[in-house]
Amino acid sequence: MEEKFKNKLSKYIKERTGYLEELKVGNIFAEGGWDVRHSSYYLDRDEEKGREIDISARKYTVFKLNSGKEGYIELRLVCEVKKSANKHWVIFSTKKSRYEDWFGYSLYHEEGMKNILKQKIKWWNVGRSSSIKNFSRIGMTYCEAFKDIIQKRGSDYSQIFQALTSSIKASEYFFSMRQDNHLVDYLPDTLYFNYIEFIEPVVIFNGLMYEAYLNKKNELELNEINHIPVLFNRVSPKYKRNNYIIDVVTIKELPNLLTSKEKWINTIKEKIQE
């Protein structure tokens, strides 16, 4: 391959595509011991067509009850990956309220051990997602700074809106497949038919991200951040749920997010085994 052409092609890949970011994210998951699936397809019920989600990654741990019954807990993170070198993401936040803390699990499915979570764990001790209790503020709306086209929240021009939407639709697809007992993939190295699976949407951003909010004097506070949960409300006749909490995280913060997710899984395991 000629050096000139190689450099030209390399520049195109780095500047015009997001595939390298997806590969980086996949490597971070793999290094953490997660099972990774790139470019999985899901059914978009609104459009009635198949679409692609960038990353589906999962990790599980085996538990054993006092009765001797065994099973596993699995957490699946359904991720959309985005990048931008000059269009910074701004997340507008408010103080977290009981509304965010007092809802039950986001998406989860029990098989073979019905209602074990209700029996073993009080729902408010787990929270609505595995990250929500770590934050005092939550994202409510957003924009892309320095974008030429003026956009409204939820418009087709918003990269953030598209990423949030894709992550929840793909999460709903994996959830429905579990409910229908259609295993999209399975654990070939286990023989457990008793399991609890949590499914959480995640948006991963390679770029600069900022949190904006008003202080007690109603003055703008603006801080660079790497992770914030975002409350995303979306209404569709094709989906039963209309609100989600989605982790929005920068690629450099992803390893720390995965560590906190693993601790959360182990906390659930310990509670179940008590």
N, C-alpha and C positions, 0 to 999 in steps of 0.2 A: 504494500500500500504506500503510495506516495505521501511524503511528510506533509506537503501542502494540503492535500485532500484530507488527510487524517486530522489535521488541525481544524480544518473547516467543518468537518463532520463532528468533531469533538465539541466545538463551540456551539454548533446547532443543538446537539443533545443537551448540553448544559444550560443553554439559555432559552430554548424553545420548548422543551419537554419537562415533565415532572417525574420521569421514570427513575432518575438517579435518587431522588428523594424517597420514592417508594422502596427502592432497594436498600437504602440506608436504614429506613424504618424497619424493614424486614430483618436486617442484620441485627439491629438492636434487640428486637424480640427474640431472635434465635439465640443470641449470646446470653439472654436471660433465661433460656430453657423453655421458651414458649414454642408451641407448634404453630407454624405460620403457613397461611395460604395466601398467595398473591392473586389478584385479579379474579376474585370469585364473582359469580353472577347471582343476581337476585331478581325477583319479580317485582316490578314497580306496579302496584295495583292501580294507581291513578292513570297511568299511561297504558297499562296492560301490555307491557313489553319487558324484556330482559334488560338489565343494566349491570354495570360492573362496579364493584366496590374494591378499593385499592388493596386493603389488607384485612384479613380475618385471622386473629390469633387467639389461641386458647391455652390455658394451663389448668391442671387439675391436681387434686390431692385426695388420697384415699382416707376414709374414716371408718371407725369400727365402734358400734354401739355396745353398751353393757350386755345386751342380749346376744352379742356375737355376730349380729347382722352387719355386713360390710357394704360399702358403696363409695361413691366419689362425689366431690364437689368440683364443678368446673366453672371457670369464668372465661367467657368469650368476649373479646374486645373487637368491635366492628369499626374499622378505621377508614376515614377518608383523609388523604394526604394532599396538602396544598403548599405552594411556595410563592413568594413575591419578594423581589429585592428592593422595590421602591414604593410599593403600595402597602403601607403598614396597616395592621389590623388594630382597630380601636374598639374595645368592649366597654360599654357603659354599664355600670353596676349600681346596685342598691344594697342596703343591709339585708342580710338573709332574715326571713321571717319564719313563723311556724308553718306557713303554707309549704315551704320547701322541705322542712325537717319532718313534718308529720305525715307525709305520704308513705305508702308502703314501698316494697321493692319495685324497681323500675321494670325489668323484664326477667322473670325467672320461671323455671319449670321443674316440677318434682316428678320423678318416676319411681314407682315401687315403694315409696315411703311418703305417702300423702300426708300433708299438713305437719311434717316434722318441724318446719321452721316456726310455725305457730305454736307448736308444743314446746319447743326448746328455747326459742328466742322471742322476746318481746319485739314487735316490729319497730318500735322507736329506737331500739338499741342498735339497729342495723342502718337505718336511714334509707333514703330513697335511692341513693347510689353510693358506691363505695368511697366517694371523695367528698360528698356534701358536708360531712361533719368537720372537715378540716378547714373550712372557710367560714368567715364571718360575713362575707359579701358574695353576691352572685350576679352574673352577667344577665342583663335583661334585653339589651339591644346592641347594635354594633354598626360599624361602617368601615370602609376601606379608605384610609387617608390618602390624599393626593391623587385620587382617581379622577380622570378627565371627565367621565360621564357622571352627571349628577344622578344619584341613585336613592331609592327609598328602601327601607327595610322590607325584605321579602321580594324585591324586584328580581327579574331575571338577570340583571347585571351584577348582582352581588355574589362574589366568590364565596363569601362566608355563608350566605343563605343556602347556596347550592351544596356546600359541604355538610352543613347541618342536616339538610333534607335527605341527602344520600345516606348519611350514617344512620338515621332513624329508620328509613325505609328498608335498608339492608338488615338492620337489627330485627325489625318486625318480621322479615322474611325468615330469618334463622329461627326466631321464636315460634312462628307458625309451623315450621317444619318439625320442630320438637313436639309441639302440641299434637300434631297429626301423626307422630311417631315415625316420621320419615327422616332418617338420620342422614343429614347432608354429608357428614363424615363421622367417623367413629373412632373409638380407642381400641385398636387391634391388639394391644398388649394387655388389655384387661378383660375380665369376664364378669364385670359388675353390671347388673341390670337395675340396680338401685342408685339413683343419682339425683343431684340437684344442679341445675345449670343456670347461671346468671349470664345475662347478655347485656352489654353496655356499649352505647355508641361513643366514639371518640373522634375528634377532629385534630389532626396533627399539622402544624404549620411551621414551615421553614422560612423564617423572616422575623421582623420585629413586631411585637405585640404590646399594646398599652391598655391600661385600665383607666377610665375616666369616670369621675363622680363629683358630686357637690359636697363640700365640707359643711360644717355647722353655720358658716357665714354665707352659704350659698355661692361659694367661690369654687372654680374648677380646680380639682386635683387631678394630676396626670402622672402616672407612674408606669415604667416599663415592667412588664410581668412575663412569666413563662407558663403560667397555668391558671385557669379559672373555670369553674363550672358555669355553664350557661343554661338558663331556663328557656326552652324553646317550645312555643305554643303553635300548633298547626292543626287546622281542622280539615278533615276530608271525609266524605261519606264512605270511603273504602277502608278506613282505619278506625278502630274503636277508641284508641287513646288519642288525646289531643294535647298532651304536654309531656315533656321529657326534660331530663337534666343531662347535659352532654359535657364531657370533659373536653375543653379546648386547650391544647398544650403545644408548646414549641418542641421542635425535634430534639433540641439539646436537653430539655427537661424530661423527655420520655423515659429514660432509665429510672429516674426518681419516681415517676408515676407508676411504673411497673412494680417497683419495690413496695410502694404503698398498697397496690392492688393485691400483691401476694400476702402481705401482712393481713389484709382484710379477709382473704380466703381462709387463712389459718385461724383467724379469730372465729369465723363461722364454724370451722371444723372443731375447735376446742369447745364451743358452746354446745354443739350437737353431741359430742362425746361425753359431756358431763352427766 
